[in-house]
Amino acid sequence: MELVRFDDLAEGEARGFVVAGLRRKVVVVRKHGHVYGYLDSCPHYAGGTPMAWKTNAYLDDEGGHIACHSHGALFDIETGACVLGPCLGQSLKVVPLTVLGNGSIHADVSAYVEEAA
């Protein structure tokens, strides 16, 4: 499923995208010319909780980490691993992304569709 075009996502930007069949958005972050995808679900709570406090506010103030503004947790952009906060030792759920030759970013959400049912 196409989420966004690579050129429409600025370097250092994170945005959330609604995907049919999922309860949570897919967060896409562009860093150093690469894109990373995760479910918008902090692992601190068993059912997960959305991380942004307002639309597309997924990064900390410095733009160096994905932040859960509900808990103050910080996650490594490249791995999704929690590096600070109540969920140390846990990670965000990775959503595999592919950038096609035409620049469109596609997400493979097949691993998460059953969770939404």
Helices and strands as residue ranges (DSSP letters): E 2-5, G 6-8, E 14-17, E 26-31, E 34-39, E 65-68, E 73-76, E 82-84, E 97-99, E 104-107, H 110-116
